[in-house]
Amino acid sequence: MEKLQGDQAAQINAEATRDWLNHKIAVNRQLVLDYQSLKNFAAHVTYDDGTSVLDHYHTYQAKQNSQQN
């Protein structure tokens, strides 16, 4: 835990650690919700050929992954 909290970790009491963790969890949950919202939006934005922005992103990712391997 101290490694995550940084140089001042030894001076942080249990309540502050709990609050810090709760804040990190809340931020993470919001990021997940934002990501899901963006992913949903990208799935519904389509090109003239009917494919979505998300489809193109997945194709791009697959190409990137195959090039790295």
Secondary structure, 3 states (H helix, E strand, C coil): CHHHHCCCHHHCCHHHHHHHHHHHHHHHHHHHHHHHHHHHHHHHCECCCCCEHHHHHHHHHHHHHHHHC
